[in-house]
């Protein structure tokens, strides 16, 4: 873990992941960009609206028997609603995302770097896309916008950040997501839907009358 101080207010900012380059100061909501051990300011975040997510930064879980820590979140809007993408770091040094949308949860981990990602202009809904040895069908293409973030992230999670997201699915329940961003390029993640119970999560917020999915 790297511990640094916010250049705006002096508050302590912890970077748990070596790939994190962005953080939101928990004290003054400043956007912080990390350059090794130096920090610079990139404006401020609006205060996040309270939602009904049970997950918080600091929640712990386990996926494929590997413990993980929730260390950041980006809230994304598209034309039909919002969803949370929680940035997680695994004990084995890798990272990924715990995605939460309309009561469903999924874990996504980076696809192997050897996989060739198609250009966005070459993807059409309904077409079959090969990612390495796996074949997926493109089911959705949407533009998404960051409306807020907290904690640490592997990219600049400023308000207004836009990217194009393509969802791909397989008949066995596995899915993939490709994201195209003008500043950060292309990224591809492989995922599976999963319940919080199976993730054995602790440190969750509890709500009256709420049962874990």
N, C-alpha and C positions, 0 to 999 in steps of 0.2 A: 504494500500500500504506500502511495505517495501522499504526504500531507503538506499542503501549501496554504497560503493565506490569500484571501480575496483582495485584489488590488483596489477595490472600491471601499470596503468597510473593514477589512482586516480579519474577517471571520475565517475560521478554519474550513478548508475544502479538502475532502479525501478523495483520491483517485484510486479505486481498488483494481481497475483493469489497466494493463499497460497499453491497450488500444484506445482508451478513452482520450478524446481530444477536446471535449466540451463538457461544461458543467454549469448548473444554475446555483448560485450562492443561496444557501438556505436561510441566510440572515437578511440580505438586501435585495434578492432576486436578480442580481446582475448576471448577464450572460458572460461566462468566462471561457476563453479559448486557451488551451494549454499548448505550449511550445517547449517540450521536454520539461524543465523545472521552472520555466518562466510562464507567467500568465498575462493575458491582455483582456481588455473589456470589449464587449460587443453589444452595447445597449442593455436594456433590462426587460425582463419578462413581466407580463401581467400576472396578477395573483390568480392561481388556478381555482376554478370552480370546484366545489366539493361534489364528488359523485358517489355512487353506491358500490364502488369497487372494494372487494375485501382485501386486495393486495396493497401493500405499502412498501416504500423503500426500506430495506432491512429485513423483509420477509425471507424466509429460508425454505428450500424445497430440495427434492431429489428427483432426477430424471435418469433412467437407465442406470440406476444405482450410483450416480455421480451427484454429490451435493452441489447446490447452486445458491447464489445470493442475488437478491433483487437490488440493483444499484442505480437504476434510472428509469424514467418514463417519458415517452412522447405521446401526446394526445393528437389524434389525426381526425380530420373532417373530410368527408366526401359528400356527394350530392344527396345521399340517403341517410346520413347520420354520422356518428362518431365511434371511435374505438380507441382502446389503450394498447400501446406496445411497450412492454416492460423489458428493459435491458437487463440481462442476467449474466453473471460470470460464474463459471464452473470451477470446482476445486482443482480440476486437472489443467487449468490454465486457458481453456477455451471459453468462448462466450456464445450468446444466442439471444433469443427473444421469447418472452411469454406473452402471447397475444390474447387479448380479451375483447370479445365483441358480442353484444346481445346475449350475454350469459354463457357463451361458449369460450373454451380455452384451448390454446394450442401452443406447443413448443416448436420453435424453428431454430435450426442450426445451419451454419454456412455450408453451402454445397462445396464439394472439392474444387480446388482452384483449377484443376485440369478440365473441368466442364466448360464447354464453349457456350456462352450466353448469346442468344440471337439479338439482333438490333430490334428496337421496338417497332420499327416500320414493317418488319417481316412477320409480326405476330398478329393473327386475326382470330377472334373468338370462334371456337369450333375446330380450329386447326390443331393437328397433333404436333407437339414439340418434343424433340429428343434432348434430354439432359444427360449426357454420358450414355450409360446403358439403359437408362430408364426413359419410358415414353409417357408423356402427359398430354392432356387436352386443355387448351386455353379456354377458360370459362368466363373470365371477366377482365376488362381493362378499364381502369379508372384513374382520374387525377385526384391526388390527395394533398391536403394542406395541413401543416403543423399549426395547431392553435395554442400550444403550450407544452412545456416540458419541465422536468425537475430531475435533480440528481445528476449523474454523469452519463454521457453518451459517446458513441464512437464517431459521431459526426456533429456538425453545428446544428443543433436543434432549435433554431430561432423561430419565432412566430412568423408565419407566412411562407416558410420553406415549402416548396412544391415539388412533387415528384409524380411520375406515372408508375402505377403498380399493376402488374399482370398476375392473375391467379391461374394456376394450373392444377389439375387433379388427375388421380389415377383411380381405377376401379377398386383397389384394395384399401382405399381410405387415405393413402399418403397424398400430400399435396406439395406444391412448390409456389414460391412467390419470387417474382423478378421485379426489382425496383430500378427505375431510371431517374437519375437526378443530374441536373446540369453541372453542379459543382462537384459531386462525389462520384459520378460515373454510374456504372451498373453493378448490381449485387444480386446474388441468388441464394435463397434459403430453402431448405427442405423441412417439411413439418408434418406433424400428426396432431389430431385433436385428442385432448386428454382431460380428465377430470382433476379438480384440485385434490380430491381424496387420493388419487393415484400418485400425485406429486408429493404427498406427505408433507404439505406445507405447514409451517408454524409462523407465528408472528402476524397472522391475518387479523384484519378488523372484523369484529363480530357485530351483526345487526339483529335486532329483535325480530324473531320469527323467521330468520334466515337459516336454511340448511345448506350445507356444502354440496355443490354439484359433483 
